[in-house]
Amino acid sequence: MTDAEWFICKDPKRMLEFLRGKSTDRKLRLFSIACVIAADIRYPGKKYLDAFDRHADGIETEEDKWLLGNDWTPAWESAYLSIGYTGNNGLDSRILRDIFGNTFIPLNIDYTWLTFIVQSLATAIYNDRAFDRLPILADVLQKAGCDNDAILTHCRSDGPHVRGCWVVDLVLGKS
């Protein structure tokens, strides 16, 4: 797959196959969770969703383990099983692009941009799933000196944006 194909591809299976060996379990699990949320599948509740999120981030509690059991589906399998939850409208492909960004041109963040305000806002966006604040993050990053078009454009785009968004992860140092 080329970078041009990545940005127009509507086949999430092909995209996931391309990501094999280039992804973390966390990103794959967050993709699965985002598909469930986007599809508005009736999951047992926020308590379960939060437990799945903590598991994806590797910080699950003993209560989470008890609540969800120890039979976790492997991340890769979970991602494949989530394809199609959102229907056949290309949403799962757009979610993949939000989480993984441009895998052909990995971006690094200039640490001078990581002001207290930038990091606080990114943390709040991540924790609260407040992706409507991404344009504000773009403004704050730009004020801190960020002139990277890919980062600023992504933050100001319509999305979809989900937990694991490549820009928020970049700011927070998550992979």
Secondary structure as UniProt FT lines:
FT   HELIX           3..8
FT   HELIX           12..19
FT   TURN            20..22
FT   HELIX           25..38
FT   TURN            39..40
FT   HELIX           46..56
FT   TURN            57..58
FT   HELIX           62..68
FT   HELIX           75..82
FT   TURN            83..86
FT   HELIX           91..100
FT   TURN            103..104
FT   HELIX           111..113
FT   HELIX           116..128
FT   HELIX           131..133
FT   HELIX           134..143
FT   TURN            144..145
FT   HELIX           149..156
FT   TURN            163..164
FT   HELIX           166..172
//
